[in-house]
């Protein structure tokens, strides 16, 4: 009995420490575990219908054999340990599982006791439950390598009766390095549907458990009318554990030669990413074209955060020609900010460069600096809530001309430089009156100090102080019907007084004013600080909300502004000009079926539209659609000599579990032309992701021409972190 106990203990140790060593080793996440916990991890458990010692002294475990060791599991029908040869003979079906990283399946195995050497027959290795490596036999070499002869690799599902998977790699030899987590192929053929497509004498790919590894990524195809047909072949290069570089050569048929670069680095407190490219092509012969972007964010002491975002480009059409994000003004910014419950601090430096054909950078404010400190206080002698805001702003133009030249005719001096400091104090307090009424008092005073240079009209230093006070009355009515439907109606009246007068300062940040339900009851509707709303006025509004237990809601609002005098401050297209503003009407409908509809319009007393915006969102299990319609009336004060009416949509439809179609377009109704159109088709299953896209940009200018863009990309699931597995195909009988 003592000998039997000894052999059982020996067998458990050998099976646990040897047999399961065939699977990848993983470090413990907690390095400071107690000693007794480590000892418990080293214990193995063997479960079998019977364990015996035969006449030859071999230990035999039979019937539903299971071994559990360090989170790993081995299942077999029979295990025989030959003590004299120090060998293990295992009869299958054999299944060895190491968490979610590896599964080894075999019919039979003859291995050394520590499993560093041996052969598994009719075996298959499944990595990360994605990539399958199969061969008639698998050799274990040195406890680190798994070698497959005349093998096949694929992550595609193989149905009974199918001749071949959707794609596969057949190789004379496949070697899996568990330590480096790499897969090496000798004399490999990449096949699609069983048909050889390309041959590789040598091929190396990361296994699915590794997210970053040096090597080529899958190529993509792009064809445009300007560059011709081209192919991109990215190469990914790791530079230590926290940095990497992606180098992408891009060659096109119309003499296009491009190298794209992406550099990423992670720090303990943040991260940065640089993207850029160098190009030579037939669009601008003899010129080296380029672009560079930089983005990043870092956590700073005392809860501050640093963010930056910058871009430079060689010429106005480069971004469009190469399918990059389309900007007509290049915006670069560095910002340090902190946001707390009652405090906001931000400082930023902005650089702007225009690539519009009708703009001259020397007469634009290309360097801008801003600083904001905003603090809220509650209680105090007056009660309510008080706010204190201090701001500085400055912008610089490289031109030194104090007049407006004929090059732009924007009524702004070409060299105007402005510096401003502003201090605003505001206060609000609410009172609850009988019958559910809510009364409020509001007040604010703003003082601005300006320094203006290079301007023949506004040059010099000046200050301005502007107060405003208001009283407001709200009377919400609420009702819940017997069927559970809730109704809320809220009329609002607000009277605002502020001094009359005309502006004596240049207005650059408050030219475009949006009149909507968000600022209907604002004391100042100008978006910036250069202009302030003057004169006495009465703001009137009515809001209605309906909430249905069935899951849909309806909200509507209407209002307008009545003035004692027309100060001539606002443009006609803003909807705020005159003694009576246009009618503001807004509505929003949300249905449980995934439909969202928003409508906002400005309309005068003659029912003529000034502005209109309609937005539609429709989402379902198999479809998605977003659409919009925008109308803006002509107004030379807003640099819009003609009406603008445009309709746009983007949508997708999931035709099957694997196939998804998409389409998008933007149409200019006034000009009767399509500005852009796009079609897309995506196929995704358990082993491949294919994206096909076709787009056309119809607009043109002195810098850009109409362009057609065709793109094709393919991702194979199962190698590294590339591709996201989709729904598994269904086998049909």
C-alpha positions as CSV (number, residue, x, y, z in Angstrom):
1,X,0.0,0.0,0.0
2,X,2.9,2.3,0.7
3,X,4.4,1.7,-2.7
4,X,1.0,2.4,-4.3
5,X,0.7,5.7,-2.5
6,X,4.2,6.6,-3.5
7,X,3.5,5.9,-7.2
8,X,0.2,7.8,-7.1
9,X,2.0,10.8,-5.7
10,X,4.8,10.5,-8.2
11,X,2.3,10.2,-11.1
12,X,0.4,13.2,-10.1
13,X,3.5,15.3,-9.9
14,X,4.8,14.1,-13.3
15,X,1.5,14.5,-15.0
16,X,0.9,18.0,-13.5
17,X,4.4,19.4,-13.9
18,X,5.2,17.6,-17.1
19,X,2.2,17.0,-19.2
20,X,0.7,20.5,-18.7
21,X,4.0,22.2,-19.3
22,X,3.2,21.8,-23.0
23,X,1.0,24.8,-22.7
24,X,2.3,28.4,-22.4
25,X,3.5,29.5,-18.9
26,X,2.0,32.7,-17.4
27,X,3.3,34.8,-14.6
28,X,1.2,35.3,-11.5
29,X,-0.2,38.8,-11.3
30,X,0.3,39.2,-7.6
31,X,4.0,38.9,-6.7
32,X,3.5,39.3,-2.9
33,X,1.2,36.2,-2.4
34,X,1.6,34.5,0.9
35,X,3.9,31.4,1.0
36,X,1.0,29.0,1.8
37,X,-0.9,30.2,-1.2
38,X,2.1,29.4,-3.4
39,X,2.3,26.0,-1.9
40,X,-1.3,25.4,-2.7
41,X,-0.7,26.4,-6.3
42,X,1.9,23.7,-6.6
43,X,-0.4,20.9,-5.6
44,X,-2.1,18.9,-8.3
45,X,-5.3,16.9,-8.3
46,X,-5.9,13.7,-10.3
47,X,-9.3,12.3,-10.8
48,X,-10.0,8.9,-12.6
49,X,-12.4,6.1,-12.5
50,X,-9.5,3.8,-11.4
51,X,-5.8,4.1,-10.6
52,X,-3.7,0.9,-10.4
53,X,-0.2,-0.5,-10.7
54,X,0.1,-3.3,-13.2
55,X,2.4,-6.3,-13.1
56,X,5.2,-4.4,-14.9
57,X,5.2,-1.7,-12.2
58,X,3.5,0.9,-14.4
59,X,1.0,3.2,-12.9
60,X,-2.2,3.2,-14.9
61,X,-5.1,5.8,-14.6
62,X,-8.2,4.9,-16.6
63,X,-11.6,6.2,-17.3
64,X,-12.4,9.9,-17.4
65,X,-8.9,10.9,-16.3
66,X,-8.7,14.6,-15.3
67,X,-5.7,16.5,-14.0
68,X,-6.0,20.0,-12.5
69,X,-2.9,22.1,-11.9
70,X,-2.4,25.9,-11.7
71,X,-5.6,26.7,-13.5
72,X,-4.9,24.2,-16.3
73,X,-6.8,21.1,-17.1
74,X,-5.9,17.8,-18.8
75,X,-8.5,15.3,-19.9
76,X,-7.8,11.8,-21.4
77,X,-9.2,8.3,-21.4
78,X,-6.0,6.6,-20.1
79,X,-2.6,7.6,-18.8
80,X,0.3,5.2,-18.3
81,X,3.5,6.1,-16.5
82,X,6.5,3.9,-17.2
83,X,8.8,4.5,-14.2
84,X,11.8,2.6,-15.8
85,X,11.7,4.6,-19.1
86,X,10.4,7.8,-17.4
87,X,7.8,8.0,-20.2
88,X,4.1,8.9,-20.4
89,X,1.7,7.2,-22.7
90,X,-1.6,8.9,-23.1
91,X,-4.6,7.6,-24.9
92,X,-7.2,10.0,-26.2
93,X,-9.2,11.8,-27.0
94,X,-6.7,14.1,-25.3
95,X,-7.7,17.7,-24.4
96,X,-5.3,20.1,-22.6
97,X,-6.7,23.5,-21.7
98,X,-4.8,26.5,-20.4
99,X,-7.4,29.2,-19.6
100,X,-8.4,31.0,-22.8
101,X,-4.9,31.0,-24.4
102,X,-4.4,27.5,-25.7
103,X,-6.1,24.2,-26.3
104,X,-4.2,21.1,-27.5
105,X,-6.3,18.2,-28.8
106,X,-4.7,14.9,-29.9
107,X,-5.6,11.2,-30.4
108,X,-2.6,9.8,-28.7
109,X,0.7,11.0,-27.1
110,X,4.0,9.4,-26.3
111,X,6.0,11.9,-24.2
112,X,8.8,12.3,-21.7
113,X,7.6,12.7,-18.1
114,X,8.2,16.4,-18.2
115,X,6.7,16.7,-21.7
116,X,9.7,18.6,-23.1
117,X,10.1,15.9,-25.8
118,X,7.7,13.6,-27.5
119,X,5.1,13.2,-30.2
120,X,1.3,13.7,-30.3
121,X,-0.6,12.0,-33.0
122,X,-3.5,13.4,-35.0
123,X,-3.2,16.7,-33.1
124,X,-4.6,20.2,-33.3
125,X,-3.4,23.3,-31.4
126,X,-6.0,26.1,-30.9
127,X,-4.5,29.5,-29.8
128,X,-6.7,32.1,-28.1
129,X,-9.8,30.2,-29.3
130,X,-9.2,31.7,-32.7
131,X,-6.3,30.2,-34.7
132,X,-6.1,26.5,-35.3
133,X,-2.9,24.6,-36.2
134,X,-3.4,21.0,-37.3
135,X,-1.1,18.2,-38.4
136,X,-1.0,14.4,-38.4
137,X,1.5,14.7,-35.6
138,X,2.9,17.4,-33.4
139,X,6.4,17.3,-31.9
140,X,7.3,18.9,-28.5
141,X,10.8,20.2,-28.6
142,X,12.7,21.5,-25.6
143,X,9.6,22.4,-23.6
144,X,9.3,25.6,-25.6
145,X,8.6,24.7,-29.2
146,X,5.6,23.0,-30.8
147,X,6.5,21.7,-34.3
148,X,4.0,20.6,-36.9
149,X,5.0,18.9,-40.1
150,X,2.9,19.2,-43.3
151,X,0.5,21.4,-41.4
152,X,-2.4,23.8,-42.0
153,X,-3.3,27.0,-40.1
154,X,-6.7,28.8,-40.2
155,X,-9.1,30.6,-38.0
156,X,-12.1,29.7,-40.3
157,X,-14.8,27.3,-39.4
158,X,-14.6,24.1,-41.5
159,X,-18.0,22.5,-42.2
160,X,-18.4,18.8,-42.8
161,X,-18.1,18.0,-46.5
162,X,-16.3,21.2,-47.3
163,X,-13.1,20.8,-49.3
164,X,-11.3,23.7,-47.7
165,X,-11.8,26.6,-45.3
166,X,-12.4,30.1,-46.5
167,X,-8.7,30.8,-46.1
168,X,-5.8,28.8,-44.9
169,X,-2.0,28.7,-44.7
170,X,-0.5,25.4,-45.7
171,X,3.2,24.9,-44.8
172,X,5.8,22.2,-45.0
173,X,6.5,23.0,-41.3
174,X,5.0,25.3,-38.7
175,X,6.9,26.1,-35.5
176,X,5.2,27.8,-32.6
177,X,7.5,29.5,-30.1
178,X,5.7,29.6,-26.8
179,X,8.2,31.9,-25.2
180,X,8.3,34.6,-27.9
181,X,4.7,33.9,-28.9
182,X,5.6,33.7,-32.6
183,X,4.5,31.3,-35.4
184,X,7.1,30.4,-38.1
185,X,6.1,28.9,-41.5
186,X,8.4,27.2,-43.9
187,X,7.4,26.9,-47.6
188,X,4.0,28.4,-46.9
189,X,1.0,28.8,-49.3
190,X,-1.8,31.2,-48.6
191,X,-5.0,29.7,-50.0
192,X,-8.5,31.1,-50.5
193,X,-11.2,28.5,-50.9
194,X,-8.4,25.9,-51.4
195,X,-6.8,27.8,-54.3
196,X,-3.2,28.9,-53.8
197,X,-2.9,32.7,-54.0
198,X,0.6,33.5,-52.9
199,X,3.8,31.6,-51.9
200,X,6.1,32.5,-49.0
201,X,9.5,30.7,-48.6
202,X,9.6,31.9,-45.0
203,X,6.8,33.6,-43.1
204,X,6.6,34.8,-39.5
205,X,3.4,36.0,-37.7
206,X,2.6,36.7,-34.0
207,X,0.2,34.3,-32.3
208,X,-3.2,35.6,-31.2
209,X,-2.1,36.1,-27.6
210,X,0.3,38.9,-28.5
211,X,-0.9,42.5,-29.2
212,X,2.4,44.1,-30.4
213,X,5.0,42.4,-32.5
214,X,7.4,43.4,-35.3
215,X,6.4,42.5,-38.8
216,X,4.3,43.4,-41.8
217,X,0.6,44.1,-41.4
218,X,-2.0,43.2,-44.0
219,X,-1.9,45.4,-47.1
220,X,-4.7,47.6,-48.4
221,X,-5.7,48.7,-51.8
222,X,-6.6,52.3,-52.7
223,X,-7.5,53.7,-56.1
224,X,-8.2,57.3,-56.9
225,X,-8.7,59.3,-60.0
226,X,-5.7,61.5,-59.1
227,X,-3.2,58.9,-58.0
228,X,-4.4,55.8,-59.8
229,X,-4.3,52.3,-58.4
230,X,-2.1,51.8,-55.4
231,X,-1.3,49.5,-52.5
232,X,-0.2,50.1,-48.9
233,X,2.0,47.6,-47.1
234,X,2.4,48.6,-43.4
235,X,5.3,47.4,-41.3
236,X,4.9,47.5,-37.5
237,X,8.0,48.1,-35.4
238,X,8.0,47.9,-31.6
239,X,10.5,50.2,-29.9
240,X,10.4,48.9,-26.3
241,X,7.3,48.1,-24.2
242,X,5.8,51.6,-24.5
243,X,6.7,52.8,-28.0
244,X,6.0,51.7,-31.6
245,X,6.4,52.9,-35.1
246,X,4.3,52.0,-38.2
247,X,6.0,52.5,-41.6
248,X,3.7,52.3,-44.6
249,X,5.0,52.5,-48.1
250,X,2.3,53.5,-50.6
251,X,2.9,53.1,-54.3
252,X,0.4,54.1,-56.9
253,X,0.3,53.7,-60.7
254,X,0.4,57.4,-61.5
255,X,4.0,57.9,-60.3
256,X,2.9,58.1,-56.7
257,X,5.5,57.3,-54.0
258,X,4.6,57.9,-50.4
259,X,5.9,56.8,-47.0
260,X,3.4,57.1,-44.2
261,X,4.6,57.1,-40.6
262,X,2.8,56.7,-37.2
263,X,4.7,56.9,-33.9
264,X,3.1,56.2,-30.6
265,X,4.5,56.4,-27.1
266,X,2.9,55.9,-23.7
267,X,4.2,57.5,-20.5
268,X,3.3,57.0,-16.9
269,X,1.1,60.2,-17.0
270,X,0.0,60.4,-20.6
271,X,0.6,59.5,-24.3
272,X,1.5,61.0,-27.6
273,X,0.8,60.0,-31.2
274,X,2.5,61.5,-34.4
275,X,1.2,60.8,-37.9
276,X,2.8,62.0,-41.1
277,X,3.7,61.3,-44.7
278,X,6.1,62.3,-47.4
279,X,4.9,62.0,-51.0
280,X,6.1,62.6,-54.6
281,X,3.4,62.2,-57.3
282,X,2.2,63.4,-60.7
283,X,-0.4,65.8,-59.2
284,X,2.4,68.3,-58.3
285,X,5.4,67.1,-60.3
286,X,8.8,67.8,-58.8
287,X,7.5,68.8,-55.4
288,X,7.8,66.9,-52.1
289,X,4.4,66.9,-50.4
290,X,3.9,66.2,-46.8
291,X,1.7,66.5,-43.7
292,X,2.3,66.0,-40.0
293,X,-0.2,65.7,-37.0
294,X,0.6,65.5,-33.3
295,X,-1.9,64.7,-30.5
296,X,-1.3,64.0,-26.9
297,X,-2.5,64.3,-23.3
298,X,-0.8,64.3,-19.9
299,X,-1.9,64.4,-16.3
300,X,-0.2,67.3,-14.4
301,X,0.1,67.9,-10.7
302,X,-2.9,69.4,-8.8
303,X,-5.5,67.8,-11.1
304,X,-4.4,69.8,-14.2
305,X,-4.4,68.2,-17.6
306,X,-2.3,69.0,-20.7
307,X,-3.6,68.4,-24.1
308,X,-2.2,69.3,-27.5
309,X,-3.2,68.8,-31.1
310,X,-1.3,70.1,-34.1
311,X,-1.2,69.8,-37.9
312,X,1.0,71.1,-40.7
313,X,0.5,70.4,-44.4
314,X,2.6,71.2,-47.5
315,X,-0.3,72.3,-49.9
316,X,-4.0,72.9,-49.8
317,X,-5.1,69.7,-51.7
318,X,-2.8,67.2,-50.0
319,X,-5.3,66.0,-47.4
320,X,-8.0,65.5,-50.0
321,X,-5.7,63.8,-52.5
322,X,-4.6,61.2,-49.9
323,X,-7.9,60.5,-48.2
324,X,-7.0,62.2,-45.0
325,X,-9.4,64.2,-42.8
326,X,-10.5,67.2,-44.8
327,X,-9.7,70.6,-43.2
328,X,-9.9,74.0,-44.9
329,X,-8.3,75.7,-41.9
330,X,-5.5,74.0,-40.0
331,X,-6.0,74.3,-36.3
332,X,-3.2,73.6,-33.7
333,X,-3.7,74.0,-30.0
334,X,-1.9,73.5,-26.7
335,X,-4.2,73.6,-23.6
336,X,-3.7,73.3,-19.9
337,X,-7.0,73.0,-17.9
338,X,-8.5,71.9,-14.6
339,X,-12.2,71.2,-14.0
340,X,-13.6,70.9,-10.5
341,X,-17.1,71.0,-9.0
342,X,-17.3,74.8,-8.8
343,X,-14.2,75.8,-10.7
344,X,-12.8,75.9,-14.2
345,X,-9.3,77.0,-15.2
346,X,-8.0,76.8,-18.7
347,X,-5.2,78.4,-20.7
348,X,-4.5,77.7,-24.4
349,X,-2.4,78.8,-27.3
350,X,-3.8,78.3,-30.8
351,X,-2.3,78.5,-34.2
352,X,-4.5,78.8,-37.3
353,X,-3.4,78.5,-41.0
354,X,-6.0,78.7,-43.7
355,X,-5.8,76.6,-47.0
356,X,-8.9,78.2,-48.5
357,X,-8.3,79.7,-51.9
358,X,-10.0,83.0,-51.0
359,X,-8.2,83.7,-47.7
360,X,-4.8,85.3,-47.0
361,X,-3.1,84.1,-43.9
362,X,-1.2,87.3,-43.2
363,X,-4.6,89.1,-42.6
364,X,-6.0,86.3,-40.4
365,X,-5.4,86.0,-36.7
366,X,-3.0,83.1,-37.0
367,X,-1.7,83.1,-33.3
368,X,-4.3,83.2,-30.5
369,X,-4.0,83.0,-26.7
370,X,-6.7,82.6,-24.2
371,X,-7.0,82.2,-20.4
372,X,-10.1,81.6,-18.4
373,X,-10.7,81.4,-14.6
374,X,-14.4,80.7,-13.6
375,X,-15.6,80.2,-10.0
376,X,-19.1,79.6,-8.6
377,X,-20.2,80.5,-5.1
378,X,-23.4,79.6,-3.3
379,X,-25.1,81.3,-0.3
380,X,-23.6,84.4,1.1
381,X,-25.4,87.6,2.1
382,X,-27.6,87.7,-1.0
383,X,-28.2,84.0,-1.2
384,X,-28.6,82.2,-4.5
385,X,-25.5,81.5,-6.7
386,X,-22.7,83.9,-7.7
387,X,-20.2,83.4,-10.5
388,X,-16.9,85.1,-11.1
389,X,-15.1,84.9,-14.4
390,X,-11.8,86.4,-15.5
391,X,-10.6,86.0,-19.1
392,X,-7.8,87.2,-21.2
393,X,-7.6,87.0,-25.0
394,X,-5.0,88.1,-27.6
395,X,-4.6,87.4,-31.3
396,X,-1.9,88.4,-33.8
397,X,-1.8,89.0,-37.5
398,X,1.5,89.0,-39.4
399,X,0.3,91.9,-41.7
400,X,1.2,95.4,-40.7
401,X,-1.3,97.1,-42.9
402,X,-3.7,99.2,-40.6
403,X,-6.4,99.2,-43.4
404,X,-8.5,96.6,-45.1
405,X,-6.9,95.8,-48.4
406,X,-8.7,94.8,-51.6
407,X,-7.4,91.2,-51.3
408,X,-10.1,90.1,-48.9
409,X,-12.6,93.1,-48.4
410,X,-13.8,91.7,-45.0
411,X,-14.0,95.2,-43.4
412,X,-11.3,94.2,-40.9
413,X,-7.9,95.9,-40.9
414,X,-5.4,93.4,-42.3
415,X,-2.9,94.0,-39.5
416,X,-5.3,94.4,-36.6
417,X,-3.8,92.9,-33.3
418,X,-6.0,92.7,-30.3
419,X,-5.4,92.1,-26.5
420,X,-8.3,92.0,-24.1
421,X,-8.9,91.3,-20.4
422,X,-12.4,90.8,-19.1
423,X,-13.9,90.4,-15.6
424,X,-17.6,89.3,-15.2
425,X,-19.6,89.0,-12.0
426,X,-23.0,87.4,-12.2
427,X,-25.7,86.4,-9.7
428,X,-29.0,84.4,-9.7
429,X,-31.5,83.6,-7.0
430,X,-34.8,81.7,-7.3
431,X,-38.0,82.0,-5.1
432,X,-40.9,79.6,-5.0
433,X,-44.2,81.4,-5.0
434,X,-47.8,80.2,-4.4
435,X,-49.5,78.1,-7.0
436,X,-46.1,76.5,-8.0
437,X,-44.7,79.7,-9.6
438,X,-40.9,80.2,-9.7
439,X,-39.5,83.7,-9.7
440,X,-35.9,84.5,-10.3
441,X,-33.7,87.6,-10.2
442,X,-30.6,87.8,-12.4
443,X,-27.8,90.3,-12.7
444,X,-24.4,90.6,-14.2
445,X,-21.7,93.2,-14.9
446,X,-18.8,92.9,-17.3
447,X,-15.8,95.1,-17.6
448,X,-13.4,94.8,-20.6
449,X,-10.1,96.4,-21.2
450,X,-8.8,96.4,-24.8
451,X,-5.5,97.2,-26.5
452,X,-5.7,97.4,-30.3
453,X,-2.8,97.9,-32.7
454,X,-2.3,98.1,-36.4
455,X,-5.8,99.4,-37.0
456,X,-6.4,102.9,-38.4
457,X,-10.0,103.0,-37.1
458,X,-9.9,101.3,-33.7
459,X,-6.2,101.6,-32.6
460,X,-5.4,102.4,-29.0
461,X,-6.5,101.4,-25.6
462,X,-10.1,101.5,-24.3
463,X,-12.3,100.1,-21.6
464,X,-16.0,99.1,-21.5
465,X,-18.4,98.2,-18.7
466,X,-21.8,96.7,-19.3
467,X,-24.4,95.8,-16.7
468,X,-27.6,93.8,-17.2
469,X,-30.4,92.9,-14.7
470,X,-33.5,90.7,-15.2
471,X,-36.5,89.3,-13.5
472,X,-38.0,86.0,-14.6
473,X,-41.3,84.2,-13.9
474,X,-41.9,80.5,-14.6
475,X,-45.2,78.7,-14.0
476,X,-44.9,74.9,-14.7
477,X,-48.1,73.0,-15.0
478,X,-47.9,69.2,-14.6
479,X,-50.5,66.5,-15.1
480,X,-50.5,62.7,-15.2
481,X,-53.4,61.1,-17.0
482,X,-55.1,57.9,-16.0
483,X,-53.2,55.9,-18.6
484,X,-49.9,57.1,-17.1
485,X,-49.0,59.7,-19.7
486,X,-47.3,62.7,-18.2
487,X,-47.7,66.3,-19.5
488,X,-45.7,69.4,-18.5
489,X,-46.4,72.9,-19.8
490,X,-44.2,75.7,-18.7
491,X,-44.7,79.3,-19.8
492,X,-41.8,81.7,-19.1
493,X,-41.5,85.4,-19.2
494,X,-38.3,87.3,-18.6
495,X,-37.7,91.0,-18.6
496,X,-34.1,92.2,-19.2
497,X,-32.7,95.7,-18.8
498,X,-29.3,96.8,-20.0
499,X,-28.1,100.2,-21.2
500,X,-28.7,101.4,-24.7
501,X,-25.9,102.5,-27.0
502,X,-23.7,101.4,-29.9
503,X,-20.5,99.5,-30.0
504,X,-17.2,101.4,-30.3
505,X,-15.1,98.2,-30.4
506,X,-14.2,95.9,-33.3
507,X,-16.3,92.7,-33.4
508,X,-14.4,89.6,-34.4
509,X,-15.6,86.8,-32.2
510,X,-19.4,87.5,-32.2
511,X,-20.3,88.0,-35.8
512,X,-22.3,84.8,-36.2
513,X,-25.2,84.5,-33.6
514,X,-27.3,81.4,-33.2
515,X,-30.7,82.0,-31.8
516,X,-32.1,78.8,-30.3
517,X,-33.9,77.4,-27.2
518,X,-30.6,77.2,-25.4
519,X,-30.1,81.0,-25.3
520,X,-33.7,82.2,-25.5
521,X,-33.5,83.4,-21.9
522,X,-29.8,84.4,-21.9
523,X,-28.8,87.9,-20.8
524,X,-26.4,88.1,-23.7
525,X,-26.8,86.0,-26.8
526,X,-23.5,86.9,-28.4
527,X,-21.1,83.9,-28.4
528,X,-18.0,86.0,-27.7
529,X,-16.9,89.1,-25.8
530,X,-16.5,91.7,-28.5
531,X,-20.2,92.5,-28.6
532,X,-22.9,92.8,-25.9
533,X,-26.7,92.8,-26.2
534,X,-28.1,96.2,-25.4
535,X,-31.5,97.7,-24.5
536,X,-34.6,96.6,-22.7
537,X,-36.3,93.4,-23.9
538,X,-38.9,90.9,-23.0
539,X,-38.1,87.2,-23.7
540,X,-41.2,85.0,-23.9
541,X,-41.3,81.3,-24.3
542,X,-43.6,78.3,-23.9
543,X,-42.3,74.7,-23.4
544,X,-44.3,71.4,-23.6
545,X,-43.2,67.9,-22.7
546,X,-45.2,64.7,-23.1
547,X,-43.8,61.4,-21.6
548,X,-45.6,58.2,-22.5
549,X,-45.2,55.0,-20.5
550,X,-44.9,53.1,-23.8
551,X,-41.4,54.6,-24.1
552,X,-41.8,57.7,-26.4
553,X,-41.4,61.4,-25.6
554,X,-42.3,64.6,-27.3
555,X,-40.8,68.0,-26.5
556,X,-41.7,71.3,-28.1
557,X,-40.8,74.9,-27.4
558,X,-41.7,78.3,-28.9
559,X,-40.6,81.8,-28.2
560,X,-39.6,85.2,-29.4
561,X,-37.9,88.4,-28.2
562,X,-39.7,91.8,-28.0
563,X,-37.5,95.0,-27.7
564,X,-38.3,98.5,-26.7
565,X,-36.0,99.9,-29.4
566,X,-34.2,98.4,-32.4
567,X,-30.5,98.8,-31.6
568,X,-29.5,97.5,-35.0
569,X,-27.1,95.0,-33.5
570,X,-28.1,91.8,-35.2
571,X,-28.1,90.6,-38.8
572,X,-31.3,89.6,-40.5
573,X,-30.2,85.9,-40.8
574,X,-29.8,85.7,-37.0
575,X,-33.5,86.0,-36.5
576,X,-32.9,88.6,-33.7
577,X,-33.0,91.8,-35.8
578,X,-35.8,94.4,-35.4
579,X,-38.0,95.2,-32.4
580,X,-39.6,91.8,-32.7
581,X,-37.5,88.8,-33.3
582,X,-38.4,85.9,-35.5
583,X,-40.5,83.1,-34.0
584,X,-38.3,80.4,-32.6
585,X,-39.9,76.9,-32.9
586,X,-38.3,73.7,-31.8
587,X,-39.5,70.1,-31.4
588,X,-38.0,66.8,-30.5
589,X,-39.6,63.3,-30.9
590,X,-38.1,60.1,-29.5
591,X,-39.8,56.7,-30.2
592,X,-38.9,53.4,-28.6
593,X,-38.3,51.9,-32.1
594,X,-35.1,53.8,-32.3
595,X,-36.4,56.9,-34.1
596,X,-35.3,60.4,-33.0
597,X,-36.4,63.5,-34.9
598,X,-35.3,67.1,-34.1
599,X,-36.7,70.2,-35.8
600,X,-35.6,73.8,-35.2
601,X,-36.6,76.8,-37.3
602,X,-36.7,80.6,-37.2
603,X,-39.8,82.1,-38.9
604,X,-40.9,85.7,-39.3
605,X,-44.5,87.0,-39.0
606,X,-45.0,86.4,-42.7
607,X,-44.2,82.7,-42.2
608,X,-41.0,83.1,-44.2
609,X,-38.1,80.9,-43.1
610,X,-34.9,82.5,-41.9
611,X,-33.2,79.3,-40.7
612,X,-34.3,75.7,-40.5
613,X,-32.6,72.5,-39.3
614,X,-34.0,69.0,-39.3
615,X,-32.1,66.0,-38.0
616,X,-33.2,62.4,-38.1
617,X,-31.7,59.4,-36.3
618,X,-33.0,55.9,-36.8
619,X,-31.4,52.9,-35.3
620,X,-32.4,49.3,-35.1
621,X,-30.9,45.9,-34.7
622,X,-30.1,45.6,-38.4
623,X,-30.1,49.2,-39.6
624,X,-28.9,52.7,-38.8
625,X,-29.6,56.1,-40.5
626,X,-28.7,59.7,-39.7
627,X,-29.9,62.5,-41.9
628,X,-30.1,66.3,-41.9
629,X,-31.6,69.2,-43.8
630,X,-30.2,72.7,-43.3
631,X,-31.5,76.0,-44.7
632,X,-29.9,79.4,-44.2
633,X,-31.2,82.5,-45.8
634,X,-28.8,84.8,-47.6
635,X,-27.2,87.6,-45.6
636,X,-24.1,89.6,-46.7
637,X,-23.5,90.5,-43.0
638,X,-22.7,86.8,-42.4
639,X,-20.7,86.6,-45.7
640,X,-23.5,84.6,-47.3
641,X,-24.6,86.2,-50.6
642,X,-27.1,83.4,-51.5
643,X,-29.4,81.0,-49.7
644,X,-27.9,77.7,-48.5
645,X,-30.0,74.6,-48.5
646,X,-28.4,71.2,-48.1
647,X,-29.5,67.7,-47.4
648,X,-27.2,64.9,-46.1
649,X,-27.5,61.3,-44.9
650,X,-25.4,58.4,-43.8
651,X,-26.8,54.9,-43.3
652,X,-26.0,51.3,-43.0
653,X,-28.0,48.1,-43.3
654,X,-27.1,44.6,-42.0
655,X,-28.2,42.4,-44.8
656,X,-27.1,39.2,-43.0
657,X,-25.1,38.4,-39.9
658,X,-21.9,38.9,-42.0
659,X,-22.8,41.4,-44.7
660,X,-23.3,45.1,-44.0
661,X,-23.9,47.7,-46.7
662,X,-23.5,51.5,-46.1
663,X,-24.2,54.6,-48.1
664,X,-23.9,58.4,-47.6
665,X,-24.4,61.6,-49.6
666,X,-24.5,65.3,-49.3
667,X,-26.6,67.3,-51.8
668,X,-26.7,71.1,-52.4
669,X,-30.3,71.9,-53.2
670,X,-29.7,75.6,-54.1
671,X,-26.9,74.7,-56.5
672,X,-28.7,71.5,-57.7
673,X,-25.6,69.4,-57.4
674,X,-24.2,66.5,-55.2
675,X,-21.2,67.5,-53.1
676,X,-20.2,64.0,-52.1
677,X,-21.4,60.4,-52.3
678,X,-20.1,57.2,-50.8
679,X,-20.9,53.5,-50.8
680,X,-19.5,50.8,-48.6
681,X,-19.7,47.0,-48.2
682,X,-18.3,45.0,-45.3
683,X,-18.1,41.3,-44.8
684,X,-17.2,39.9,-41.3
685,X,-17.2,36.4,-40.0
686,X,-15.2,34.4,-37.5
687,X,-11.9,34.5,-39.5
688,X,-11.9,37.5,-41.9
689,X,-12.9,41.1,-42.2
690,X,-13.2,42.7,-45.6
691,X,-14.0,46.4,-46.2
692,X,-14.8,47.7,-49.6
693,X,-15.5,51.5,-50.1
694,X,-16.2,53.8,-53.0
695,X,-16.5,57.6,-52.6
696,X,-16.8,60.6,-54.9
697,X,-16.2,64.3,-54.1
698,X,-17.8,66.5,-56.7
699,X,-16.8,70.0,-55.5
700,X,-13.9,71.8,-57.0
701,X,-11.9,75.0,-56.5
702,X,-8.6,76.5,-57.5
703,X,-6.9,74.2,-55.0
704,X,-8.8,70.9,-55.4
705,X,-10.5,69.0,-58.2
706,X,-13.3,66.4,-58.1
707,X,-11.9,63.0,-57.0
708,X,-13.1,59.4,-56.9
709,X,-11.7,57.1,-54.2
710,X,-11.8,53.3,-54.1
711,X,-10.5,51.4,-51.1
712,X,-10.2,47.7,-50.2
713,X,-8.8,46.3,-46.9
714,X,-8.7,42.7,-45.6
715,X,-8.0,41.6,-42.0
716,X,-7.3,38.0,-41.1
717,X,-8.5,37.1,-37.6
718,X,-6.1,35.0,-35.6
719,X,-2.7,36.7,-35.9
720,X,-1.8,39.2,-33.3
721,X,-4.5,41.6,-32.4
722,X,-5.5,42.3,-36.0
723,X,-9.1,41.9,-36.8
724,X,-12.1,41.4,-34.6
725,X,-13.9,38.1,-34.9
726,X,-17.4,38.3,-36.2
727,X,-20.3,35.9,-36.2
728,X,-19.4,32.3,-37.0
729,X,-20.8,30.9,-40.2
730,X,-23.5,28.3,-40.0
731,X,-22.8,24.9,-41.7
732,X,-25.6,23.8,-44.0
733,X,-26.4,20.1,-44.6
